[in-house]
């Protein structure tokens, strides 16, 4: 089954500021039971981990193919079906 992830910051409130501590990857395939998959120091690392996690699960039997959420917008026909 293809998994769906979300990347979100981990932060801490301190007086008048919000301090960013890390980035976490959350599996939100089941919206009623989200699960943290990993934590990263930098947002690009977390995004890459989320992409890899989703790509791994899209190749499992019975899974939908991975979507094209990360397509390059400069390529006019990327992410569009032939229908």
Secondary structure as UniProt FT lines:
FT   STRAND          5..14
FT   TURN            15..16
FT   STRAND          17..27
FT   TURN            31..32
FT   STRAND          35..40
FT   HELIX           43..58
FT   TURN            61..62
FT   TURN            69..70
FT   TURN            73..74
FT   TURN            76..79
//
